[in-house]
Amino acid sequence: MTQIQTHGVCTNLPESCRLAASGQPQALDASGGRCSECGATLMAPAGALRSASPLKWLLPLLALLLVGAALWWWLHRAPATSAAPAVAVSAAAVVAASGPPSGKGDGGSTIRLHGSNTVGAALAPALVKAFLAREGYTSVERQPGASAEDSVLTGRRPDGASLRVELQAHGTATAFQSLAAGTADIGMASRAIKADELKTTSQLGDLAAEGSEYVIALDGVAVIVHPSNPLQRLSIAQIRDLFSGRVSDWAAVGGPAGPVTVHARDDKSGTWDTFRSLVLDKQPLVAAAHRHEDSRALADAVAADPQAIGFVGLPYARQAKTLAVADGTANALRPSRFTVATEDYALSRRLYFYVARNAPPLVRKLADFAVSDEAQKLAQAEGYIGQIPEADEGVGAAAVEALPAEYVRLTRGARRLAVNLRFKPGVDQLDNKALRDMSRITRLLESRIGPSQHLMLLGFSDGQGDPCANLTISVQRAQSVARDLGTYGLKASAVQGYGSAAPVASNDTPSGRERNRRVEVWMSERAVEPVAAARCH
């Protein structure tokens, strides 16, 4: 005989209802069979059902349990298409599971870019937008992220397929930290990877190797002052003294008397790393320096203070005045399209994408796009220096009195391409940027060179070592470039080396020696007179 029950317990999940968690009985007649706290159905306690027919309560109980289990699963499942997942799905995992977007269905992929604020603020978003458009994503949206340096770009195709690109721009150092941790697919950097970072990312392959290191644009670190400051140029030694605090009054470097106020980027910044390496060397930054995470804020602070000096990437100089910078015996140069493209400007630098050796096809496709001619035009539009070679007149950064007479004769009236081919130390092997520059130069020369154009390749070395050996390797470097261009049917009228003559930078620093190891590419409309073979004396 079935008992008539007067009380029941809540059937809701314990974490969703306090009365369900405690198992406290509630009067059925007062509540209408519903929990007074959450409104869920009340069920008779198990002890009160002992005299009831098993078939009358067992099946409803099982049904309730199944419903409860289904509800718990639905509430706690990981949303596959959440707009802000707690843990981003890596491009590697997505591509490994389902391959790159096929254009079918509504599935999506995620690519994560972490690192340099210089790259991530404007250049990377512009590249990503263009890449999405090229891949057929007609609807592209950019949303802010958790901080001012974060954003998310989402592209959707007409068939519903989507691609999500997450950008986190907190400094170059974070690029390699995230790559090592597996939380980024592409590292954005405004300097080359360091030896210790190569070690921590070794499981991804050699990130400094061709195919992992992509130079996506060039930039100049501009030394900036207030527009009213009458100074026009400073040497690297003078800049070092100002930023280290050795010089604290403008009068010591030829400016109006008054205290110097120093502004600098933060420690995570690749711009700071570049400046510290190229300028400060082993000198510490003055303790009173004002530090900034954002280059635009730094430039605005300098432009508002007549006593201020700072440094930013060239596109961020804004209303501040840029100074010409001299390195060693080379001419003082301001950062410009040509001086940065040739890397003759003392504080020129390269901007990078880094990807793992076994990067998924989708990730590598984006990295390859970033070095294409289309992407280089975008970099130019964003205020950076693209890597499509152009011709310009002039002899470059070396002081005229330091130039060999034969060099002056050959280049008089000629036009120099806005690119220098640079080499690894002690060998005639091109570096990663130069390897890509060769194909760019070839396309330009194939379209422009003709019977009235004469190609000249002029090689140089750094100043270390035996002068005769330096002369020999400078010739070998020019000949190496000539052989590569010859495979495309392009013949050079002059292939010459000048050793360590005409340095464009100081030979006292590794970065200066790297810039001095170069082959310049020139085009002349007049016939090139025979050049005597270089000889050691």
Backbone torsions as a table, in degrees:
resi	resn	phi	psi	omega
1	MET	NA	130.8	-174.8
2	THR	-81.3	134.5	176.1
3	GLN	-77.2	150.7	173.4
4	ILE	-93.3	119.1	-174.5
5	GLN	-90.6	141.3	179.2
6	THR	-109.7	-12.4	-178.2
7	HIS	-135.3	154.8	176.8
8	GLY	-147.8	167.4	177.9
9	VAL	-113.8	153.3	-177.5
10	CYS	-67.8	138.0	-179.8
11	THR	-97.1	6.9	-179.6
12	ASN	-72.2	169.0	176.7
13	LEU	-66.4	141.1	-177.8
14	PRO	-57.0	-37.3	-178.5
15	GLU	-75.3	-10.9	-178.0
16	SER	-100.4	-11.7	-176.9
17	CYS	-148.9	127.9	-178.8
18	ARG	-64.5	-40.3	-178.7
19	LEU	-70.8	-32.2	176.0
20	ALA	-66.8	-38.6	-179.8
21	ALA	-66.2	-35.9	-177.9
22	SER	-84.3	-18.6	-177.3
23	GLY	71.6	20.6	-177.0
24	GLN	-68.3	124.9	178.2
25	PRO	-65.5	146.3	177.0
26	GLN	-129.5	144.2	-177.5
27	ALA	-67.5	128.4	-177.8
28	LEU	-70.8	-38.0	-175.6
29	ASP	-72.4	-29.9	-178.9
30	ALA	-78.4	-27.1	-173.9
31	SER	-105.1	-6.2	-177.0
32	GLY	70.1	23.9	179.2
33	GLY	81.8	14.1	-178.7
34	ARG	-122.8	148.2	179.1
35	CYS	-65.8	133.9	-178.5
36	SER	-69.9	-17.2	-179.3
37	GLU	-96.4	-48.7	-174.7
38	CYS	-113.9	-11.8	179.2
39	GLY	85.5	3.2	179.5
40	ALA	-72.2	163.8	-179.6
41	THR	-65.9	141.4	174.4
42	LEU	-92.7	143.6	179.5
43	MET	-129.3	143.2	-179.9
44	ALA	-62.2	139.8	177.7
45	PRO	-59.8	152.2	-176.5
46	ALA	-58.0	-37.7	-177.8
47	GLY	-65.5	-28.1	-178.9
48	ALA	-79.6	-6.6	-176.3
49	LEU	-99.9	6.5	-172.6
50	ARG	-63.3	-34.4	-177.0
51	SER	-91.2	-0.6	179.5
52	ALA	-83.4	155.5	177.1
53	SER	-65.4	128.5	-177.0
54	PRO	-54.0	-38.4	-177.3
55	LEU	-68.7	-19.5	-177.7
56	LYS	-83.0	-20.5	-179.5
57	TRP	-120.9	-19.0	-175.3
58	LEU	-68.7	-47.1	-178.2
59	LEU	-64.4	-44.5	176.0
60	PRO	-61.3	-36.0	179.7
61	LEU	-64.9	-44.5	178.4
62	LEU	-61.9	-39.6	179.4
63	ALA	-63.1	-41.8	178.8
64	LEU	-64.0	-39.9	179.0
65	LEU	-62.9	-42.2	178.8
66	LEU	-64.6	-42.0	178.3
67	VAL	-63.3	-42.4	179.0
68	GLY	-62.6	-42.4	178.7
69	ALA	-63.6	-41.8	179.0
70	ALA	-64.1	-40.6	179.1
71	LEU	-64.9	-41.4	179.2
72	TRP	-62.6	-43.6	179.0
73	TRP	-62.0	-42.1	-177.4
74	TRP	-65.8	-39.1	-179.3
75	LEU	-70.4	-28.5	-172.3
76	HIS	-109.4	3.5	-178.5
77	ARG	-70.6	155.3	178.1
78	ALA	-83.5	114.2	-178.0
79	PRO	-63.1	124.9	-175.1
80	ALA	-73.8	-24.0	-175.8
81	THR	-123.9	28.8	179.9
82	SER	-60.0	141.4	-179.7
83	ALA	-71.1	-22.3	179.8
84	ALA	-142.4	73.1	-178.0
85	PRO	-63.4	149.3	180.0
86	ALA	-64.0	-37.0	177.7
87	VAL	-127.1	119.8	-178.0
88	ALA	-67.7	139.4	176.1
89	VAL	-79.9	127.0	-177.2
90	SER	-74.4	151.4	177.2
91	ALA	-59.9	-34.2	-179.7
92	ALA	-61.8	-44.4	-178.1
93	ALA	-68.4	-40.6	-178.1
94	VAL	-66.2	-47.6	-178.0
95	VAL	-66.5	-37.7	179.2
96	ALA	-63.1	-34.6	-176.5
97	ALA	-81.3	-38.7	-171.7
98	SER	-135.2	0.2	-178.2
99	GLY	79.3	173.2	-179.9
100	PRO	-66.4	160.9	-178.5
101	PRO	-52.5	130.6	-176.1
102	SER	-98.7	-8.4	-176.3
103	GLY	87.4	3.0	-178.9
104	LYS	-116.5	142.7	175.6
105	GLY	77.6	-168.0	-176.8
106	ASP	-118.6	20.0	178.4
107	GLY	-71.5	158.4	-179.1
108	GLY	-135.6	166.6	176.8
109	SER	-129.8	162.6	-180.0
110	THR	-129.8	134.1	171.1
111	ILE	-119.6	132.7	-176.8
112	ARG	-113.9	124.0	177.5
113	LEU	-114.1	122.0	179.0
114	HIS	-124.3	149.6	170.7
115	GLY	137.7	-131.3	-167.6
116	SER	-56.3	131.8	172.9
117	ASN	-69.1	-33.9	178.2
118	THR	-59.4	-43.3	-180.0
119	VAL	-79.5	-41.6	-171.0
120	GLY	-77.5	-20.2	-175.2
121	ALA	-69.1	-44.9	-176.1
122	ALA	-135.4	-41.3	-174.1
123	LEU	-66.1	-51.7	-178.3
124	ALA	-61.0	-45.0	176.8
125	PRO	-59.2	-38.6	178.7
126	ALA	-65.3	-41.6	178.1
127	LEU	-64.8	-42.1	-178.7
128	VAL	-64.7	-44.1	179.2
129	LYS	-59.7	-44.5	179.8
130	ALA	-66.3	-38.9	178.5
131	PHE	-63.3	-44.5	179.0
132	LEU	-61.7	-42.3	179.1
133	ALA	-63.1	-41.8	179.8
134	ARG	-65.1	-31.4	-179.8
135	GLU	-83.6	4.2	174.2
136	GLY	94.7	11.5	177.3
137	TYR	-87.2	105.7	-172.6
138	THR	-83.2	-23.2	178.8
139	SER	-113.4	111.9	-177.6
140	VAL	-122.0	125.6	179.2
141	GLU	-123.0	144.9	174.9
142	ARG	-119.8	124.9	-178.8
143	GLN	-118.5	145.5	176.6
144	PRO	-67.0	152.0	179.1
145	GLY	-99.3	-155.4	-176.0
146	ALA	-69.3	-23.6	178.8
147	SER	-138.0	174.3	-178.3
148	ALA	-63.3	-23.1	-178.5
149	GLU	-91.7	2.3	-177.7
150	ASP	-114.3	147.9	173.7
151	SER	-158.4	163.2	179.6
152	VAL	-130.5	127.0	175.0
153	LEU	-109.3	130.7	-179.5
154	THR	-124.8	127.7	176.5
155	GLY	-113.5	140.6	178.7
156	ARG	-129.4	138.0	176.2
157	ARG	-89.6	162.8	179.1
158	PRO	-58.4	-28.4	-179.2
159	ASP	-84.6	1.7	176.8
160	GLY	101.2	-12.8	178.4
161	ALA	-63.7	144.3	-176.1
162	SER	-132.3	156.7	174.0
163	LEU	-138.2	126.3	-177.9
164	ARG	-109.6	129.0	179.2
165	VAL	-121.4	119.3	-177.7
166	GLU	-102.5	129.1	-179.7
167	LEU	-115.7	126.1	173.5
168	GLN	-128.5	112.8	-172.2
169	ALA	-115.1	81.6	-176.8
170	HIS	-115.8	18.7	177.4
171	GLY	117.6	149.3	-176.7
172	THR	-57.3	-38.7	-178.3
173	ALA	-57.5	-34.1	-178.4
174	THR	-71.2	-20.0	177.7
175	ALA	-60.9	-48.6	-175.7
176	PHE	-78.7	-28.9	173.4
177	GLN	-64.1	-43.7	-179.3
178	SER	-70.5	-39.3	177.2
179	LEU	-62.1	-43.8	179.9
180	ALA	-64.1	-35.6	-178.5
181	ALA	-82.1	-9.5	-179.0
182	GLY	79.7	17.6	-179.2
183	THR	-102.2	3.9	176.0
184	ALA	-137.2	150.3	177.4
185	ASP	-102.2	-29.5	177.4
186	ILE	-132.3	130.4	175.2
187	GLY	-96.7	128.2	177.5
188	MET	-98.0	129.1	-174.8
189	ALA	-140.7	144.2	174.6
190	SER	-109.7	23.2	170.7
191	ARG	-157.1	167.4	178.9
192	ALA	-74.2	154.6	178.1
193	ILE	-64.1	141.8	-178.8
194	LYS	-90.8	165.7	-177.5
195	ALA	-60.2	-43.1	-179.1
196	ASP	-68.6	-30.6	177.5
197	GLU	-72.9	-32.4	174.3
198	LEU	-61.4	-36.7	179.8
199	LYS	-69.4	-44.7	-176.9
200	THR	-71.0	-18.0	178.5
201	THR	-109.6	16.2	-173.8
202	SER	-60.6	-25.9	179.4
203	GLN	-67.3	-13.0	179.0
204	LEU	-95.6	2.8	-174.2
205	GLY	96.0	-175.3	179.1
206	ASP	-82.2	101.8	-176.3
207	LEU	-69.0	-13.4	177.4
208	ALA	-87.6	-1.9	-176.4
209	ALA	-83.1	159.1	173.8
210	GLU	-59.6	135.1	-178.0
211	GLY	97.9	-15.5	173.8
212	SER	-116.5	-29.9	179.6
213	GLU	-102.8	118.3	-178.7
214	TYR	-117.3	119.5	172.0
215	VAL	-85.6	110.8	-172.0
216	ILE	-95.8	-15.2	177.4
217	ALA	-174.7	171.7	175.0
218	LEU	-116.6	154.8	-178.7
219	ASP	-148.4	156.6	174.1
220	GLY	-116.2	131.5	173.1
221	VAL	-78.4	109.7	-175.9
222	ALA	-88.7	131.8	171.7
223	VAL	-88.3	122.3	-170.6
224	ILE	-121.5	148.4	176.4
225	VAL	-137.4	175.7	176.9
226	HIS	-64.9	144.5	-178.7
227	PRO	-55.8	-25.6	-178.4
228	SER	-84.5	-7.0	-179.7
229	ASN	-69.2	123.7	-175.3
230	PRO	-75.9	-9.7	-179.5
231	LEU	-62.7	142.9	178.4
232	GLN	-113.6	-26.8	-175.4
233	ARG	-149.5	154.2	173.0
234	LEU	-143.5	149.0	172.2
235	SER	-83.6	162.6	177.4
236	ILE	-60.9	-35.5	178.5
237	ALA	-63.4	-40.3	178.6
238	GLN	-67.8	-39.8	178.1
239	ILE	-63.9	-41.0	177.7
240	ARG	-59.5	-43.5	-179.6
241	ASP	-64.0	-38.6	180.0
242	LEU	-67.6	-44.4	-175.8
243	PHE	-79.8	-21.5	177.4
244	SER	-87.8	-12.3	-179.5
245	GLY	91.8	-1.0	176.4
246	ARG	-61.8	-35.0	174.3
247	VAL	-114.3	123.2	-176.9
248	SER	-119.2	2.4	178.9
249	ASP	-129.0	133.6	-177.5
250	TRP	-60.0	-27.5	-177.8
251	ALA	-60.9	-26.6	-177.5
252	ALA	-69.3	-18.5	179.8
253	VAL	-117.2	18.3	175.6
254	GLY	93.8	6.7	179.0
255	GLY	-96.0	-179.4	177.3
256	PRO	-68.7	144.6	-178.0
257	ALA	-59.9	140.2	179.4
258	GLY	153.1	156.5	-177.6
259	PRO	-68.4	149.5	179.2
260	VAL	-95.4	128.9	175.2
261	THR	-106.2	119.7	-173.5
262	VAL	-99.9	133.6	174.4
263	HIS	-121.7	138.3	-177.3
264	ALA	-145.7	158.6	174.4
265	ARG	-73.9	166.7	-177.4
266	ASP	-77.2	170.4	-173.1
267	ASP	-65.9	-25.2	-177.9
268	LYS	-83.9	-6.6	-173.5
269	SER	-78.1	136.0	172.4
270	GLY	-68.4	-28.9	175.5
271	THR	-62.9	-41.3	176.5
272	TRP	-64.6	-43.8	179.6
273	ASP	-59.4	-43.3	179.5
274	THR	-64.1	-46.3	-179.3
275	PHE	-63.7	-44.2	179.8
276	ARG	-60.8	-40.1	-178.4
277	SER	-72.8	-44.6	-174.0
278	LEU	-81.8	-26.4	-173.4
279	VAL	-116.0	-58.8	-172.2
280	LEU	-72.0	-29.3	-176.3
281	ASP	57.1	-113.7	-178.6
282	LYS	-102.3	5.2	178.9
283	GLN	-81.7	137.1	178.4
284	PRO	-76.7	154.1	174.1
285	LEU	-69.4	141.0	179.5
286	VAL	-56.3	136.8	-174.3
287	ALA	-61.8	-27.7	-176.5
288	ALA	-83.4	2.9	-177.3
289	ALA	-62.3	142.3	174.1
290	HIS	-87.4	123.4	-176.7
291	ARG	-100.1	143.1	-176.9
292	HIS	-133.5	137.5	173.9
293	GLU	-82.2	-26.1	-175.5
294	ASP	-112.7	129.8	-177.8
295	SER	-66.0	-35.1	-178.9
296	ARG	-65.5	-40.3	178.0
297	ALA	-64.8	-37.4	178.6
298	LEU	-63.8	-47.7	-178.3
299	ALA	-62.5	-39.5	179.4
300	ASP	-65.9	-36.8	178.5
301	ALA	-65.4	-40.9	178.8
302	VAL	-67.4	-41.9	-178.7
303	ALA	-66.4	-16.1	-179.3
304	ALA	-98.4	-3.0	-173.9
305	ASP	-130.7	111.8	-178.9
306	PRO	-60.4	-18.5	-178.6
307	GLN	-94.6	-0.1	-167.3
308	ALA	-89.1	154.6	169.1
309	ILE	-142.5	145.7	179.9
310	GLY	-157.8	-173.5	177.1
311	PHE	-145.9	141.3	179.8
312	VAL	-148.4	165.9	169.1
313	GLY	-64.6	146.9	-173.1
314	LEU	-50.6	-42.0	-178.8
315	PRO	-65.8	-12.7	-173.9
316	TYR	-105.2	10.3	-178.1
317	ALA	-64.9	-31.5	174.9
318	ARG	54.1	-122.1	-175.0
319	GLN	-88.5	-2.6	-179.2
320	ALA	-77.5	163.5	-179.7
321	LYS	-97.3	130.9	177.6
322	THR	-91.9	143.0	-179.7
323	LEU	-103.4	150.1	169.3
324	ALA	-73.7	143.7	-176.6
325	VAL	-124.6	133.0	179.0
326	ALA	-110.0	135.9	177.1
327	ASP	-120.9	112.4	-179.0
328	GLY	65.2	-133.7	-177.6
329	THR	-90.0	-0.2	-178.6
330	ALA	-71.7	159.4	176.9
331	ASN	-62.5	148.9	173.1
332	ALA	-74.2	127.2	-177.3
333	LEU	-127.2	143.7	169.6
334	ARG	-87.1	154.0	174.9
335	PRO	-68.8	126.0	179.7
336	SER	-145.5	175.6	178.8
337	ARG	-54.7	-47.1	-175.2
338	PHE	-77.3	-45.4	-174.6
339	THR	-68.6	-28.7	176.2
340	VAL	-81.1	-39.0	179.9
341	ALA	-60.4	-38.5	178.0
342	THR	-83.4	-10.1	-175.5
343	GLU	62.9	25.3	173.4
344	ASP	-75.5	-31.1	178.2
345	TYR	-61.3	133.8	-170.3
346	ALA	-58.3	-32.4	-176.4
347	LEU	-112.6	31.4	174.3
348	SER	-72.3	153.8	-179.3
349	ARG	-150.8	165.5	-179.9
350	ARG	-107.4	144.8	176.2
351	LEU	-108.4	140.1	-166.9
352	TYR	-129.0	152.4	155.9
353	PHE	-110.7	139.1	172.9
354	TYR	-121.1	133.0	178.4
355	VAL	-133.6	154.3	179.9
356	ALA	-67.4	155.2	179.2
357	ARG	-56.8	-40.6	-179.0
358	ASN	-102.2	36.2	179.8
359	ALA	-57.5	142.6	178.6
360	PRO	-60.1	155.3	-177.9
361	PRO	-55.2	-39.0	-178.2
362	LEU	-64.8	-40.7	179.3
363	VAL	-66.9	-47.0	-179.5
364	ARG	-65.3	-32.1	178.7
365	LYS	-62.9	-40.5	177.0
366	LEU	-66.6	-43.1	179.4
367	ALA	-63.1	-42.2	178.5
368	ASP	-63.6	-38.9	178.4
369	PHE	-62.2	-36.4	-175.5
370	ALA	-63.5	-20.1	178.7
371	VAL	-106.1	6.9	178.9
372	SER	-74.1	164.8	177.9
373	ASP	-60.9	-38.3	178.3
374	GLU	-59.7	-44.1	-179.6
375	ALA	-68.3	-35.2	179.4
376	GLN	-66.7	-32.6	174.6
377	LYS	-67.7	-37.1	175.9
378	LEU	-63.9	-42.3	178.3
379	ALA	-58.9	-41.6	178.2
380	GLN	-61.6	-42.6	-179.7
381	ALA	-65.4	-27.0	179.6
382	GLU	-86.1	2.0	177.2
383	GLY	97.7	-0.3	175.9
384	TYR	-91.0	-177.4	-178.8
385	ILE	-108.4	114.9	177.4
386	GLY	-73.1	170.1	-173.2
387	GLN	-112.2	22.5	173.8
388	ILE	-83.6	115.5	-173.6
389	PRO	-63.6	139.8	173.5
390	GLU	-130.9	159.6	-178.6
391	ALA	-100.4	143.2	178.7
392	ASP	-146.7	157.5	178.4
393	GLU	-86.6	156.4	176.2
394	GLY	123.0	167.6	-176.2
395	VAL	-107.9	2.8	173.5
396	GLY	93.3	-151.6	-167.6
397	ALA	-88.0	-22.0	-175.2
398	ALA	-70.0	142.5	175.5
399	ALA	-63.0	140.0	-174.5
400	VAL	-57.0	-38.9	-177.7
401	GLU	-67.8	-16.4	-179.8
402	ALA	-90.6	-4.8	-174.4
403	LEU	-85.0	137.9	174.7
404	PRO	-61.7	145.2	-177.3
405	ALA	-59.5	-38.3	-179.9
406	GLU	-65.8	-38.6	177.6
407	TYR	-61.0	-44.3	179.6
408	VAL	-62.5	-42.0	-180.0
409	ARG	-63.6	-44.9	-177.9
410	LEU	-65.1	-39.2	-171.0
411	THR	-93.4	-3.4	-179.4
412	ARG	-62.1	121.5	179.8
413	GLY	78.9	-2.2	-179.8
414	ALA	-86.8	169.4	179.0
415	ARG	-116.7	134.9	-177.8
416	ARG	-101.2	133.2	176.2
417	LEU	-69.4	143.5	-178.3
418	ALA	-79.5	59.6	176.6
419	VAL	-161.2	139.7	169.8
420	ASN	-116.0	129.6	176.1
421	LEU	-83.8	121.7	-175.6
422	ARG	-114.0	160.0	-167.0
423	PHE	-128.8	161.6	173.3
424	LYS	-75.4	155.6	-175.1
425	PRO	-60.3	134.1	170.1
426	GLY	74.3	2.5	-177.5
427	VAL	-137.0	171.3	176.9
428	ASP	-100.1	30.9	-179.1
429	GLN	-95.5	123.5	-179.0
430	LEU	-64.7	148.9	174.3
431	ASP	-81.0	178.2	-172.4
432	ASN	-62.1	-40.4	179.2
433	LYS	-64.6	-44.3	-177.6
434	ALA	-62.8	-32.7	178.5
435	LEU	-61.2	-40.9	176.6
436	ARG	-75.2	-34.0	178.8
437	ASP	-61.9	-31.6	-179.7
438	MET	-59.2	-42.8	179.5
439	SER	-68.7	-34.9	177.7
440	ARG	-66.8	-43.2	178.7
441	ILE	-62.5	-42.0	-179.1
442	THR	-60.4	-44.5	179.1
443	ARG	-62.1	-41.0	180.0
444	LEU	-65.9	-47.3	-176.8
445	LEU	-66.7	-36.5	178.6
446	GLU	-62.6	-31.5	-177.6
447	SER	-87.4	-20.7	-172.8
448	ARG	-115.3	-32.0	-172.5
449	ILE	-75.9	138.5	-179.6
450	GLY	-152.7	-165.7	-178.0
451	PRO	-57.5	-28.1	-176.7
452	SER	-93.8	0.7	-178.7
453	GLN	-112.7	135.4	-179.0
454	HIS	-123.0	129.0	-176.5
455	LEU	-93.4	134.8	178.0
456	MET	-128.9	136.4	179.2
457	LEU	-121.6	116.1	-172.7
458	LEU	-121.2	116.6	-173.0
459	GLY	-101.2	152.5	179.0
460	PHE	-141.7	159.4	177.3
461	SER	-121.8	174.8	169.7
462	ASP	-81.4	-178.2	-174.0
463	GLY	-96.8	7.8	179.9
464	GLN	-85.2	146.1	173.8
465	GLY	90.9	-170.7	-176.8
466	ASP	-71.2	131.1	-179.2
467	PRO	-56.4	-38.6	-180.0
468	CYS	-65.9	-40.9	178.1
469	ALA	-65.6	-37.6	178.1
470	ASN	-64.2	-41.5	178.0
471	LEU	-62.7	-43.2	-178.5
472	THR	-62.2	-45.0	-176.7
473	ILE	-72.0	-29.6	177.3
474	SER	-66.8	-37.4	175.8
475	VAL	-66.8	-43.9	-178.9
476	GLN	-61.3	-36.7	178.8
477	ARG	-66.0	-43.9	177.4
478	ALA	-63.8	-39.9	178.8
479	GLN	-66.7	-36.2	178.9
480	SER	-62.0	-43.1	177.3
481	VAL	-65.4	-41.4	-179.9
482	ALA	-60.8	-40.9	179.4
483	ARG	-64.0	-42.2	179.9
484	ASP	-64.6	-44.4	178.9
485	LEU	-66.6	-31.7	178.6
486	GLY	-62.6	-29.0	178.2
487	THR	-67.2	-16.4	176.1
488	TYR	-99.9	8.2	179.9
489	GLY	81.9	15.5	179.8
490	LEU	-101.9	118.6	-176.3
491	LYS	-107.6	131.7	179.0
492	ALA	-85.9	137.5	177.6
493	SER	-81.3	-24.7	179.1
494	ALA	-142.6	128.2	176.7
495	VAL	-129.5	107.1	-170.5
496	GLN	-140.4	153.5	176.4
497	GLY	-124.9	148.4	-177.2
498	TYR	-127.7	16.9	177.6
499	GLY	59.4	-134.4	-177.3
500	SER	-92.6	12.0	178.7
501	ALA	-66.6	158.3	173.6
502	ALA	52.0	55.3	178.0
503	PRO	-65.2	142.8	176.0
504	VAL	-96.3	-3.9	-179.6
505	ALA	-153.0	170.9	178.5
506	SER	-70.4	140.7	175.4
507	ASN	-88.3	7.6	-178.0
508	ASP	-86.9	-10.0	-178.3
509	THR	-125.9	152.5	177.1
510	PRO	-58.7	-41.3	-179.2
511	SER	-66.8	-37.5	177.8
512	GLY	-66.1	-42.9	178.8
513	ARG	-64.1	-36.8	178.6
514	GLU	-62.3	-41.0	-179.9
515	ARG	-69.9	-29.1	179.4
516	ASN	-74.9	-24.0	178.3
517	ARG	-80.8	99.2	-169.8
518	ARG	-154.7	160.7	165.6
519	VAL	-124.1	122.1	176.1
520	GLU	-88.0	145.0	-179.1
521	VAL	-115.2	121.6	-176.4
522	TRP	-123.5	152.1	174.6
523	MET	-128.7	132.6	-178.6
524	SER	-128.0	142.4	178.0
525	GLU	-89.5	-7.6	177.6
526	ARG	-105.2	154.5	-179.3
527	ALA	-61.2	140.7	-179.0
528	VAL	-91.8	122.7	179.2
529	GLU	-69.6	151.6	-179.5
530	PRO	-53.6	140.9	-178.8
531	VAL	-111.4	128.6	177.9
532	ALA	-68.9	143.5	179.1
533	ALA	-61.5	138.6	-179.9
534	ALA	-65.5	138.0	-178.8
535	ARG	-133.6	150.0	174.4
536	CYS	-83.4	142.8	178.8
537	HIS	-115.2	NA	NA
